[in-house]
Each structure stands twice: as C-alpha cells, then as structure tokens.
Amino acid sequence: MILTIPMELEAAKKEVMVNFDQIEKEKFNLIKKNILNNLGITINDTSNFIWEQFIINSSIYGEFAWQYIAGILPTEECYLFFNQIECKNAYLFKNSKDLCDIIGETYNCEIYVTDYNGTYIICYNHEMSLCGCGKAKQWIDDFKIANGII
C-alpha cells in the first residue's frame, strides 16, 4: 500500500504526539494569494517544484538540512504545504519545532513552509536543498553565518 502525504502526516502525528490542523481550502487560497502578492510566486493545482520560482534565495545543502528549519524560522505558527500535484492540503503548526518533529517522520516529499501573510517560503526539496525566499533568504544567510555553514 502506498501512503499518501496526508496518511504519512497522520501517522507521524500519532508517532511524535504533535498536534496540527489541516486548514480550509479557502484559507489556503488566501495564503497562496498573499504569496503571489508578496513574492511573485504562483501556486496553482498543477504546481510542481515551486522552489524553481525562487528568484532571490539562499540555500543550505545536505540530507538533513530540513532540521535547520526550527533554528531558522521565528517561533510562531507556520503553514506546511507541498507541490500541488502531490497534495493540495495545507497544515497549520503552532511552531517550527513541532513542524520539524513531523517532517522527521515523513518520507519522499518536498515541503514548503510559509506564514499566513506569504512573506516567506522555505522549502526542502528532492535535491536535498533547504532554500528560502522573501524574509527566509536573510534568515538562512544569518543562520549560515552563525553556524559556520558555507
């Protein structure tokens, strides 16, 4: 049996005891509109490899670079979403630590994280690149300097 992304997330939720909520489609549509307005990135039902639209960005490479998300993002709620051809759902997390706990229990999916206002996107993709644009570009640059990452 092939697990879908929502199935993996629900299994991870039980494994690490982290609560998060799937958001309503209308709310996710507002977030996508905010991302378009603030970052110039279009996300539609057939979007794949959204990170390819990151014009000005910063990156960290490595198999476990996704673990840096908790140290890069502010400690506030964030929204998780995916390449839209893989999963059209979005999920609200109370903080980036909880998000990383869940990501650590999932496999083979590119993840995207943003705030409600769409002022940043951070992505961990199939090329093992943690990349970010908008506000996340500077956060990644600062994190790299603070942690001696080249």
Disulfide bonds with the S-S distance in Angstrom:
none
